[in-house]
């Protein structure tokens, strides 16, 4: 089934997740009609670039974070942006 509820053609904008803010609560996973998001553990090599606050937040939440492996299918509906309690998701123009 081809669902179109977004504001842009697929792939024009993609979700960007701020690793210093994400707590892996999963609201983005629940609201995305295009299954852009998954939850998983932030890899140790990715943790090194976090700010001190990001590292503390990551440790407190077991390094659980949201990932967008299917970002090319995003239609920029913005549900993920609205649902994220940490304001960790923005939509950015695809490169």
C-alpha positions as CSV (number, residue, x, y, z in Angstrom):
1,X,0.0,0.0,0.0
2,X,1.4,3.4,-1.0
3,X,0.6,5.9,1.7
4,X,1.1,9.6,1.1
5,X,0.5,11.9,4.0
6,X,3.6,14.0,3.8
7,X,4.2,17.5,2.6
8,X,7.2,16.7,0.3
9,X,8.1,14.0,-2.2
10,X,9.9,11.0,-0.6
11,X,13.5,11.6,0.1
12,X,13.6,15.4,-0.3
13,X,13.9,15.8,3.5
14,X,15.2,13.3,5.9
15,X,15.1,13.0,9.7
16,X,18.2,14.1,11.6
17,X,18.5,12.8,15.1
18,X,20.6,14.8,17.6
19,X,22.6,12.2,19.4
20,X,23.1,14.5,22.4
21,X,19.4,14.8,23.0
22,X,17.9,11.4,22.0
23,X,16.8,9.2,24.9
24,X,15.4,6.3,22.8
25,X,11.9,6.6,24.2
26,X,10.4,5.5,20.8
27,X,7.7,8.0,20.2
28,X,9.1,8.5,16.7
29,X,8.8,4.8,16.0
30,X,5.2,4.8,17.1
31,X,4.0,7.8,15.1
32,X,5.9,7.5,11.8
33,X,3.6,6.2,9.0
34,X,6.5,5.3,6.8
35,X,8.5,3.1,9.3
36,X,11.6,5.4,9.2
37,X,12.7,4.7,12.7
38,X,14.1,1.8,14.8
39,X,15.5,1.8,18.3
40,X,19.0,0.4,19.1
41,X,22.1,1.0,21.1
42,X,24.5,3.8,20.2
43,X,27.8,2.2,19.1
44,X,30.8,2.9,21.4
45,X,32.6,4.7,18.5
46,X,29.7,7.1,18.1
47,X,29.6,7.8,21.9
48,X,33.0,9.5,21.7
49,X,31.7,12.5,19.8
50,X,28.9,13.3,22.3
51,X,29.1,16.3,24.6
52,X,29.5,15.6,28.3
53,X,25.7,16.1,28.7
54,X,25.1,13.7,25.8
55,X,27.3,11.1,27.4
56,X,25.5,11.4,30.7
57,X,22.1,11.3,29.1
58,X,23.2,8.3,27.0
59,X,24.5,6.3,30.0
60,X,21.3,7.1,32.0
61,X,19.2,5.6,29.2
62,X,21.4,2.6,28.5
63,X,22.6,4.1,25.2
64,X,19.2,3.5,23.7
65,X,18.7,5.8,20.7
66,X,16.5,6.2,17.6
67,X,17.9,5.5,14.2
68,X,16.5,6.2,10.8
69,X,17.7,3.5,8.4
70,X,14.9,4.1,6.0
71,X,15.3,7.9,5.8
72,X,15.1,7.9,2.0
73,X,11.4,7.1,2.2
74,X,10.6,10.1,4.4
75,X,7.8,12.4,3.2
76,X,8.4,15.1,5.8
77,X,5.0,14.9,7.5
78,X,6.7,16.0,10.7
79,X,4.9,13.6,13.1
80,X,8.3,12.5,14.5
81,X,9.4,16.1,15.1
82,X,6.2,16.8,17.0
83,X,6.2,13.5,19.0
84,X,9.8,13.7,20.3
85,X,9.8,14.9,23.9
86,X,13.5,15.7,23.8
87,X,13.2,17.7,20.5
88,X,16.0,15.5,19.2
89,X,14.6,15.2,15.6
90,X,14.6,17.8,12.8
91,X,13.9,17.4,9.1
92,X,16.8,18.5,6.9
93,X,17.1,18.7,3.2
94,X,18.7,15.5,1.8
95,X,22.1,15.7,0.3
